[in-house]
Amino acid sequence: MLTHPAIKDGRFWLFCTLAILCLFPIVSSPIALILGFLLAAFSLLPKSIDLAAMTRMLLSISIVGLGFGIHLQQAIEISKQSLPLIVGSIVFTLVLGVILTKFLKLDQKTGYLIGAGTAICGGSAIAAVSPAIKANAEQMAIALACVFTLNSIALFVFPVIGHFLELSQYDFGLWSAIAIHDTSSVVGAASTYGDEALEVATTTKLARALWIVPVALVSSIAFGGNSKSIRIPGFILAYIAAILISYFLPQFSEFYDVVFALSKRTLVLCLFFIGAGITIQKMRAAGAKPMILAILLWIAIAVCSLAYIRFVV
């Protein structure tokens, strides 16, 4: 008998139906995000589902799966070429964030978390840096709300700008990896632009994400936080392992292609979950000053990285 409360809830079946649809090509990344947001806006989400946990788990699995579609030699070459841009953008964003935080008279730790999320990889960076600087739950929530809101907008805006400026697959992949916050939206935006853009974006973004560790360590020293709480995200190590496996065992290339294709679709499902996690209350909680800081940092890194890519790379 179907006795569990969630099974009897029509919202549960609506959520599951839309989630399944996101696994098919008829639902694009932006549409998946909108569908999730509409469910949250109209209070149609089942209360029994832990969206945050599901999103973290599925995103990690999806990123690891994408590793099977990355060619090691090309990944090394891309990482070498983009290293100055990665390091320069992180330092630039963090320093500018500290300056603007003081100028706006914003809470220091909240401002720093927004800067870290913009500089590296959104929510993952905020989650890693928060214990290092002893940030409280409210400071972390505000930073996440700001970064996540802009991260969602980037999913729609960046492909449009890329096509308008006639950016190449390589340039767009590199730009999105530097200027978009979370890995999910980087992959979502790049996947709509093309396969080469997706490969460049994923490789560059994961290389950028590795900088969570040194940034968290430096942050701990600066704020007197707990450096022992810093951990390298497991999905980054697993992603690297997937690249190595596909390189040293090329005889299973057909299987890797299937895993890669499935991972691209599960990332669309991740965006559906992410959209369902956006609420008007979270956006209001961010307030004006934190959002202003997030917007200024986002514009600065987007414009500067694009200029570097167009005129230097």
C-alpha positions as YAML, in Angstrom:
chain: A
units: angstrom
residues:
- id: 1
  name: MET
  ca: [0.00, 0.00, 0.00]
- id: 2
  name: LEU
  ca: [1.11, 3.57, -0.71]
- id: 3
  name: THR
  ca: [1.05, 4.87, 2.84]
- id: 4
  name: HIS
  ca: [4.06, 7.23, 2.93]
- id: 5
  name: PRO
  ca: [2.86, 10.88, 3.11]
- id: 6
  name: ALA
  ca: [5.14, 11.91, 0.23]
- id: 7
  name: ILE
  ca: [3.61, 9.28, -2.07]
- id: 8
  name: LYS
  ca: [0.12, 10.66, -1.46]
- id: 9
  name: ASP
  ca: [1.23, 14.23, -2.08]
- id: 10
  name: GLY
  ca: [0.43, 15.46, -5.59]
- id: 11
  name: ARG
  ca: [3.37, 17.84, -5.34]
- id: 12
  name: PHE
  ca: [5.68, 14.86, -5.02]
- id: 13
  name: TRP
  ca: [4.47, 13.37, -8.30]
- id: 14
  name: LEU
  ca: [4.64, 16.75, -10.06]
- id: 15
  name: PHE
  ca: [8.22, 17.22, -8.86]
- id: 16
  name: CYS
  ca: [9.22, 13.70, -9.98]
- id: 17
  name: THR
  ca: [7.56, 14.12, -13.38]
- id: 18
  name: LEU
  ca: [9.38, 17.37, -14.11]
- id: 19
  name: ALA
  ca: [12.65, 15.92, -12.81]
- id: 20
  name: ILE
  ca: [12.34, 12.97, -15.20]
- id: 21
  name: LEU
  ca: [11.55, 15.30, -18.11]
- id: 22
  name: CYS
  ca: [14.79, 17.16, -17.40]
- id: 23
  name: LEU
  ca: [16.69, 13.99, -18.32]
- id: 24
  name: PHE
  ca: [15.43, 14.28, -21.91]
- id: 25
  name: PRO
  ca: [16.63, 16.69, -24.62]
- id: 26
  name: ILE
  ca: [13.23, 18.41, -24.77]
- id: 27
  name: VAL
  ca: [14.21, 20.37, -21.62]
- id: 28
  name: SER
  ca: [17.19, 22.71, -21.97]
- id: 29
  name: SER
  ca: [19.34, 24.01, -19.11]
- id: 30
  name: PRO
  ca: [17.57, 27.42, -18.81]
- id: 31
  name: ILE
  ca: [14.13, 25.79, -19.00]
- id: 32
  name: ALA
  ca: [15.07, 23.36, -16.24]
- id: 33
  name: LEU
  ca: [16.12, 26.25, -14.02]
- id: 34
  name: ILE
  ca: [12.86, 28.11, -14.69]
- id: 35
  name: LEU
  ca: [10.75, 25.03, -13.99]
- id: 36
  name: GLY
  ca: [12.42, 24.57, -10.63]
- id: 37
  name: PHE
  ca: [12.01, 28.24, -9.75]
- id: 38
  name: LEU
  ca: [8.29, 28.17, -10.65]
- id: 39
  name: LEU
  ca: [7.72, 25.18, -8.39]
- id: 40
  name: ALA
  ca: [9.33, 27.05, -5.51]
- id: 41
  name: ALA
  ca: [7.53, 30.32, -6.30]
- id: 42
  name: PHE
  ca: [4.10, 28.65, -6.26]
- id: 43
  name: SER
  ca: [4.86, 26.50, -3.20]
- id: 44
  name: LEU
  ca: [4.58, 23.27, -5.18]
- id: 45
  name: LEU
  ca: [7.66, 21.60, -3.74]
- id: 46
  name: PRO
  ca: [7.19, 18.47, -1.60]
- id: 47
  name: LYS
  ca: [8.43, 19.16, 1.91]
- id: 48
  name: SER
  ca: [9.90, 15.69, 2.31]
- id: 49
  name: ILE
  ca: [12.66, 16.24, -0.29]
- id: 50
  name: ASP
  ca: [16.08, 17.52, 0.78]
- id: 51
  name: LEU
  ca: [16.94, 19.58, -2.30]
- id: 52
  name: ALA
  ca: [20.30, 20.79, -1.04]
- id: 53
  name: ALA
  ca: [21.59, 17.29, -0.36]
- id: 54
  name: MET
  ca: [20.23, 15.93, -3.65]
- id: 55
  name: THR
  ca: [21.82, 18.77, -5.62]
- id: 56
  name: ARG
  ca: [25.24, 18.37, -3.99]
- id: 57
  name: MET
  ca: [25.25, 14.62, -4.58]
- id: 58
  name: LEU
  ca: [24.00, 14.72, -8.17]
- id: 59
  name: LEU
  ca: [26.28, 17.60, -9.13]
- id: 60
  name: SER
  ca: [29.31, 15.74, -7.79]
- id: 61
  name: ILE
  ca: [28.36, 12.58, -9.69]
- id: 62
  name: SER
  ca: [27.72, 14.54, -12.89]
- id: 63
  name: ILE
  ca: [31.05, 16.35, -12.75]
- id: 64
  name: VAL
  ca: [32.89, 13.06, -12.22]
- id: 65
  name: GLY
  ca: [31.05, 11.59, -15.21]
- id: 66
  name: LEU
  ca: [32.16, 14.51, -17.37]
- id: 67
  name: GLY
  ca: [35.74, 13.59, -16.54]
- id: 68
  name: PHE
  ca: [35.40, 10.50, -18.75]
- id: 69
  name: GLY
  ca: [34.88, 12.79, -21.73]
- id: 70
  name: ILE
  ca: [37.97, 14.92, -21.12]
- id: 71
  name: HIS
  ca: [41.17, 14.16, -23.03]
- id: 72
  name: LEU
  ca: [44.17, 14.32, -20.72]
- id: 73
  name: GLN
  ca: [46.62, 15.94, -23.12]
- id: 74
  name: GLN
  ca: [44.12, 18.60, -24.11]
- id: 75
  name: ALA
  ca: [43.24, 19.18, -20.44]
- id: 76
  name: ILE
  ca: [46.91, 19.75, -19.59]
- id: 77
  name: GLU
  ca: [47.31, 22.15, -22.49]
- id: 78
  name: ILE
  ca: [44.19, 24.13, -21.55]
- id: 79
  name: SER
  ca: [45.26, 24.32, -17.90]
- id: 80
  name: LYS
  ca: [48.71, 25.61, -18.87]
- id: 81
  name: GLN
  ca: [47.26, 28.26, -21.16]
- id: 82
  name: SER
  ca: [44.67, 29.46, -18.66]
- id: 83
  name: LEU
  ca: [46.82, 29.36, -15.50]
- id: 84
  name: PRO
  ca: [47.74, 33.10, -15.54]
- id: 85
  name: LEU
  ca: [44.09, 33.98, -16.10]
- id: 86
  name: ILE
  ca: [42.89, 31.67, -13.30]
- id: 87
  name: VAL
  ca: [45.38, 32.91, -10.70]
- id: 88
  name: GLY
  ca: [45.10, 36.55, -11.77]
- id: 89
  name: SER
  ca: [41.30, 36.52, -11.68]
- id: 90
  name: ILE
  ca: [41.21, 34.96, -8.20]
- id: 91
  name: VAL
  ca: [43.66, 37.47, -6.69]
- id: 92
  name: PHE
  ca: [42.01, 40.40, -8.48]
- id: 93
  name: THR
  ca: [38.50, 39.44, -7.32]
- id: 94
  name: LEU
  ca: [39.48, 38.82, -3.69]
- id: 95
  name: VAL
  ca: [41.42, 42.09, -3.39]
- id: 96
  name: LEU
  ca: [38.66, 44.09, -5.09]
- id: 97
  name: GLY
  ca: [36.10, 42.40, -2.84]
- id: 98
  name: VAL
  ca: [37.94, 43.51, 0.31]
- id: 99
  name: ILE
  ca: [38.21, 47.08, -0.99]
- id: 100
  name: LEU
  ca: [34.53, 47.30, -2.01]
- id: 101
  name: THR
  ca: [33.41, 45.69, 1.26]
- id: 102
  name: LYS
  ca: [35.09, 48.50, 3.21]
- id: 103
  name: PHE
  ca: [33.74, 51.14, 0.82]
- id: 104
  name: LEU
  ca: [30.17, 49.84, 1.16]
- id: 105
  name: LYS
  ca: [30.59, 49.47, 4.94]
- id: 106
  name: LEU
  ca: [29.43, 45.87, 4.67]
- id: 107
  name: ASP
  ca: [30.05, 43.15, 7.23]
- id: 108
  name: GLN
  ca: [33.63, 42.02, 6.63]
- id: 109
  name: LYS
  ca: [33.05, 38.28, 6.65]
- id: 110
  name: THR
  ca: [29.92, 38.48, 4.50]
- id: 111
  name: GLY
  ca: [31.78, 40.56, 1.95]
- id: 112
  name: TYR
  ca: [34.75, 38.22, 1.98]
- id: 113
  name: LEU
  ca: [32.53, 35.19, 1.39]
- id: 114
  name: ILE
  ca: [30.89, 36.91, -1.59]
- id: 115
  name: GLY
  ca: [34.35, 37.68, -2.94]
- id: 116
  name: ALA
  ca: [35.49, 34.08, -2.46]
- id: 117
  name: GLY
  ca: [32.36, 32.74, -4.14]
- id: 118
  name: THR
  ca: [32.88, 35.07, -7.11]
- id: 119
  name: ALA
  ca: [36.62, 34.40, -7.32]
- id: 120
  name: ILE
  ca: [36.57, 30.61, -7.32]
- id: 121
  name: CYS
  ca: [33.43, 28.49, -7.61]
- id: 122
  name: GLY
  ca: [30.39, 29.94, -5.92]
- id: 123
  name: GLY
  ca: [28.74, 27.87, -3.23]
- id: 124
  name: SER
  ca: [31.60, 25.37, -2.94]
- id: 125
  name: ALA
  ca: [34.09, 28.13, -2.17]
- id: 126
  name: ILE
  ca: [31.74, 29.77, 0.30]
- id: 127
  name: ALA
  ca: [31.18, 26.45, 2.06]
- id: 128
  name: ALA
  ca: [34.93, 25.78, 2.23]
- id: 129
  name: VAL
  ca: [35.98, 29.26, 3.34]
- id: 130
  name: SER
  ca: [33.19, 29.81, 5.92]
- id: 131
  name: PRO
  ca: [34.64, 27.55, 8.66]
- id: 132
  name: ALA
  ca: [38.13, 28.87, 7.94]
- id: 133
  name: ILE
  ca: [37.08, 32.45, 8.78]
- id: 134
  name: LYS
  ca: [34.54, 31.42, 11.45]
- id: 135
  name: ALA
  ca: [31.58, 32.85, 9.55]
- id: 136
  name: ASN
  ca: [28.15, 32.27, 11.07]
- id: 137
  name: ALA
  ca: [25.12, 30.74, 9.35]
- id: 138
  name: GLU
  ca: [23.55, 34.11, 8.51]
- id: 139
  name: GLN
  ca: [26.71, 35.45, 6.87]
- id: 140
  name: MET
  ca: [27.03, 32.27, 4.84]
- id: 141
  name: ALA
  ca: [23.35, 32.32, 3.81]
- id: 142
  name: ILE
  ca: [23.50, 35.92, 2.59]
- id: 143
  name: ALA
  ca: [26.64, 35.25, 0.55]
- id: 144
  name: LEU
  ca: [25.10, 32.14, -0.98]
- id: 145
  name: ALA
  ca: [21.88, 33.98, -1.86]
- id: 146
  name: CYS
  ca: [23.76, 36.79, -3.64]
- id: 147
  name: VAL
  ca: [26.15, 34.58, -5.55]
- id: 148
  name: PHE
  ca: [23.47, 32.06, -6.43]
- id: 149
  name: THR
  ca: [21.07, 34.68, -7.80]
- id: 150
  name: LEU
  ca: [23.71, 36.07, -10.16]
- id: 151
  name: ASN
  ca: [24.86, 32.56, -10.99]
- id: 152
  name: SER
  ca: [21.35, 31.75, -12.21]
- id: 153
  name: ILE
  ca: [21.19, 34.89, -14.34]
- id: 154
  name: ALA
  ca: [24.54, 34.03, -15.93]
- id: 155
  name: LEU
  ca: [23.11, 30.80, -17.28]
- id: 156
  name: PHE
  ca: [20.84, 32.82, -19.57]
- id: 157
  name: VAL
  ca: [22.94, 35.92, -20.23]
- id: 158
  name: PHE
  ca: [26.35, 34.49, -21.10]
- id: 159
  name: PRO
  ca: [25.37, 32.41, -24.16]
- id: 160
  name: VAL
  ca: [23.52, 35.42, -25.56]
- id: 161
  name: ILE
  ca: [26.55, 37.68, -25.10]
- id: 162
  name: GLY
  ca: [28.84, 34.99, -26.49]
- id: 163
  name: HIS
  ca: [26.84, 34.67, -29.70]
- id: 164
  name: PHE
  ca: [26.48, 38.45, -30.01]
- id: 165
  name: LEU
  ca: [30.25, 38.92, -29.76]
- id: 166
  name: GLU
  ca: [30.81, 35.86, -31.98]
- id: 167
  name: LEU
  ca: [33.13, 34.25, -29.45]
- id: 168
  name: SER
  ca: [34.78, 31.02, -30.51]
- id: 169
  name: GLN
  ca: [34.00, 27.76, -28.70]
- id: 170
  name: TYR
  ca: [37.34, 27.95, -26.90]
- id: 171
  name: ASP
  ca: [36.98, 31.61, -25.89]
- id: 172
  name: PHE
  ca: [33.46, 31.16, -24.59]
- id: 173
  name: GLY
  ca: [34.38, 28.06, -22.61]
- id: 174
  name: LEU
  ca: [37.31, 29.86, -21.02]
- id: 175
  name: TRP
  ca: [35.28, 33.01, -20.31]
- id: 176
  name: SER
  ca: [32.35, 31.16, -18.73]
- id: 177
  name: ALA
  ca: [34.73, 29.15, -16.52]
- id: 178
  name: ILE
  ca: [36.26, 32.35, -15.16]
- id: 179
  name: ALA
  ca: [33.26, 34.67, -14.95]
- id: 180
  name: ILE
  ca: [30.40, 32.36, -13.89]
- id: 181
  name: HIS
  ca: [30.31, 31.34, -10.24]
- id: 182
  name: ASP
  ca: [29.09, 27.76, -9.74]
- id: 183
  name: THR
  ca: [30.26, 24.76, -11.71]
- id: 184
  name: SER
  ca: [26.67, 23.74, -12.56]
- id: 185
  name: SER
  ca: [25.89, 26.98, -14.39]
- id: 186
  name: VAL
  ca: [29.32, 27.05, -16.05]
- id: 187
  name: VAL
  ca: [28.61, 23.64, -17.51]
- id: 188
  name: GLY
  ca: [25.00, 24.56, -18.27]
- id: 189
  name: ALA
  ca: [25.94, 27.70, -20.19]
- id: 190
  name: ALA
  ca: [28.86, 26.04, -22.00]
- id: 191
  name: SER
  ca: [26.84, 22.98, -23.00]
- id: 192
  name: THR
  ca: [24.34, 25.18, -24.84]
- id: 193
  name: TYR
  ca: [27.22, 26.83, -26.71]
- id: 194
  name: GLY
  ca: [28.91, 23.66, -27.98]
- id: 195
  name: ASP
  ca: [30.89, 20.53, -27.09]
- id: 196
  name: GLU
  ca: [34.29, 22.22, -27.36]
- id: 197
  name: ALA
  ca: [33.11, 25.06, -25.12]
- id: 198
  name: LEU
  ca: [31.87, 22.48, -22.61]
- id: 199
  name: GLU
  ca: [35.21, 20.67, -22.52]
- id: 200
  name: VAL
  ca: [37.23, 23.88, -22.14]
- id: 201
  name: ALA
  ca: [34.84, 25.27, -19.52]
- id: 202
  name: THR
  ca: [34.76, 22.09, -17.42]
- id: 203
  name: THR
  ca: [38.52, 21.62, -17.45]
- id: 204
  name: THR
  ca: [39.25, 25.27, -16.64]
- id: 205
  name: LYS
  ca: [36.56, 25.44, -13.98]
- id: 206
  name: LEU
  ca: [37.84, 22.36, -12.16]
- id: 207
  name: ALA
  ca: [41.40, 23.70, -12.36]
- id: 208
  name: ARG
  ca: [40.09, 26.92, -10.84]
- id: 209
  name: ALA
  ca: [38.21, 25.00, -8.13]
- id: 210
  name: LEU
  ca: [41.47, 23.44, -6.93]
- id: 211
  name: TRP
  ca: [42.40, 26.88, -5.63]
- id: 212
  name: ILE
  ca: [39.77, 26.51, -2.90]
- id: 213
  name: VAL
  ca: [42.41, 24.89, -0.70]
- id: 214
  name: PRO
  ca: [45.14, 27.59, -0.77]
- id: 215
  name: VAL
  ca: [42.55, 30.39, -0.61]
- id: 216
  name: ALA
  ca: [40.90, 28.78, 2.43]
- id: 217
  name: LEU
  ca: [44.28, 28.37, 4.11]
- id: 218
  name: VAL
  ca: [45.23, 32.01, 3.51]
- id: 219
  name: SER
  ca: [41.77, 33.09, 4.66]
- id: 220
  name: SER
  ca: [42.18, 31.10, 7.85]
- id: 221
  name: ILE
  ca: [45.43, 32.89, 8.64]
- id: 222
  name: ALA
  ca: [43.92, 36.29, 7.84]
- id: 223
  name: PHE
  ca: [40.79, 35.78, 9.95]
- id: 224
  name: GLY
  ca: [42.16, 33.45, 12.62]
- id: 225
  name: GLY
  ca: [39.85, 30.63, 11.55]
- id: 226
  name: ASN
  ca: [40.21, 26.86, 11.78]
- id: 227
  name: SER
  ca: [42.52, 25.58, 9.04]
- id: 228
  name: LYS
  ca: [41.99, 21.96, 10.15]
- id: 229
  name: SER
  ca: [38.40, 22.12, 8.86]
- id: 230
  name: ILE
  ca: [39.54, 22.68, 5.26]
- id: 231
  name: ARG
  ca: [39.04, 19.74, 2.93]
- id: 232
  name: ILE
  ca: [39.66, 19.21, -0.77]
- id: 233
  name: PRO
  ca: [36.23, 18.51, -2.34]
- id: 234
  name: GLY
  ca: [36.07, 14.81, -3.13]
- id: 235
  name: PHE
  ca: [34.46, 15.34, -6.52]
- id: 236
  name: ILE
  ca: [37.57, 17.19, -7.72]
- id: 237
  name: LEU
  ca: [39.78, 14.20, -6.92]
- id: 238
  name: ALA
  ca: [37.26, 11.81, -8.49]
- id: 239
  name: TYR
  ca: [37.04, 14.01, -11.59]
- id: 240
  name: ILE
  ca: [40.82, 13.83, -12.02]
- id: 241
  name: ALA
  ca: [40.69, 10.05, -11.50]
- id: 242
  name: ALA
  ca: [38.04, 9.74, -14.24]
- id: 243
  name: ILE
  ca: [40.27, 11.62, -16.69]
- id: 244
  name: LEU
  ca: [43.21, 9.34, -15.87]
- id: 245
  name: ILE
  ca: [41.11, 6.17, -16.21]
- id: 246
  name: SER
  ca: [39.83, 7.18, -19.65]
- id: 247
  name: TYR
  ca: [43.39, 8.03, -20.71]
- id: 248
  name: PHE
  ca: [45.10, 4.82, -19.55]
- id: 249
  name: LEU
  ca: [42.21, 2.51, -20.52]
- id: 250
  name: PRO
  ca: [41.15, 3.82, -23.95]
- id: 251
  name: GLN
  ca: [39.64, 0.46, -24.97]
- id: 252
  name: PHE
  ca: [36.47, 1.39, -23.09]
- id: 253
  name: SER
  ca: [35.95, 4.63, -25.03]
- id: 254
  name: GLU
  ca: [32.38, 3.72, -26.08]
- id: 255
  name: PHE
  ca: [31.40, 3.27, -22.44]
- id: 256
  name: TYR
  ca: [33.03, 6.60, -21.54]
- id: 257
  name: ASP
  ca: [31.01, 8.32, -24.28]
- id: 258
  name: VAL
  ca: [27.78, 7.00, -22.78]
- id: 259
  name: VAL
  ca: [28.75, 8.12, -19.28]
- id: 260
  name: PHE
  ca: [29.70, 11.56, -20.61]
- id: 261
  name: ALA
  ca: [26.36, 11.96, -22.41]
- id: 262
  name: LEU
  ca: [24.39, 10.85, -19.34]
- id: 263
  name: SER
  ca: [26.35, 13.27, -17.15]
- id: 264
  name: LYS
  ca: [25.40, 16.18, -19.41]
- id: 265
  name: ARG
  ca: [21.72, 15.34, -18.93]
- id: 266
  name: THR
  ca: [21.99, 14.89, -15.16]
- id: 267
  name: LEU
  ca: [23.54, 18.36, -15.01]
- id: 268
  name: VAL
  ca: [20.30, 19.71, -16.50]
- id: 269
  name: LEU
  ca: [18.48, 17.93, -13.68]
- id: 270
  name: CYS
  ca: [20.87, 19.63, -11.22]
- id: 271
  name: LEU
  ca: [19.80, 22.99, -12.59]
- id: 272
  name: PHE
  ca: [16.17, 22.02, -12.02]
- id: 273
  name: PHE
  ca: [16.99, 21.26, -8.38]
- id: 274
  name: ILE
  ca: [18.93, 24.52, -8.08]
- id: 275
  name: GLY
  ca: [16.03, 26.52, -9.49]
- id: 276
  name: ALA
  ca: [13.72, 24.86, -6.96]
- id: 277
  name: GLY
  ca: [16.01, 26.10, -4.20]
- id: 278
  name: ILE
  ca: [15.58, 29.76, -5.16]
- id: 279
  name: THR
  ca: [12.94, 31.60, -3.15]
- id: 280
  name: ILE
  ca: [11.86, 35.21, -2.95]
- id: 281
  name: GLN
  ca: [12.61, 35.12, 0.78]
- id: 282
  name: LYS
  ca: [16.24, 34.14, 0.14]
- id: 283
  name: MET
  ca: [16.63, 36.91, -2.41]
- id: 284
  name: ARG
  ca: [15.18, 39.50, -0.03]
- id: 285
  name: ALA
  ca: [17.37, 38.27, 2.81]
- id: 286
  name: ALA
  ca: [20.44, 39.22, 0.81]
- id: 287
  name: GLY
  ca: [19.57, 42.92, 1.15]
- id: 288
  name: ALA
  ca: [20.89, 45.76, -0.99]
- id: 289
  name: LYS
  ca: [24.57, 46.13, -0.03]
- id: 290
  name: PRO
  ca: [25.60, 42.48, -0.33]
- id: 291
  name: MET
  ca: [23.88, 42.26, -3.70]
- id: 292
  name: ILE
  ca: [25.52, 45.48, -4.88]
- id: 293
  name: LEU
  ca: [28.92, 44.04, -3.93]
- id: 294
  name: ALA
  ca: [28.16, 40.78, -5.73]
- id: 295
  name: ILE
  ca: [27.04, 42.61, -8.87]
- id: 296
  name: LEU
  ca: [30.08, 44.89, -8.93]
- id: 297
  name: LEU
  ca: [32.48, 41.98, -8.50]
- id: 298
  name: TRP
  ca: [30.66, 39.95, -11.14]
- id: 299
  name: ILE
  ca: [30.76, 42.76, -13.69]
- id: 300
  name: ALA
  ca: [34.44, 43.44, -12.94]
- id: 301
  name: ILE
  ca: [35.55, 39.83, -13.38]
- id: 302
  name: ALA
  ca: [33.33, 39.30, -16.45]
- id: 303
  name: VAL
  ca: [34.56, 42.41, -18.26]
- id: 304
  name: CYS
  ca: [38.24, 42.05, -17.31]
- id: 305
  name: SER
  ca: [38.43, 38.33, -18.11]
- id: 306
  name: LEU
  ca: [36.68, 38.87, -21.45]
- id: 307
  name: ALA
  ca: [39.10, 41.65, -22.36]
- id: 308
  name: TYR
  ca: [42.04, 39.42, -21.43]
- id: 309
  name: ILE
  ca: [40.69, 36.54, -23.52]
- id: 310
  name: ARG
  ca: [39.97, 38.73, -26.55]
- id: 311
  name: PHE
  ca: [43.19, 40.72, -26.59]
- id: 312
  name: VAL
  ca: [45.84, 38.65, -24.75]
- id: 313
  name: VAL
  ca: [45.09, 34.92, -25.07]
...
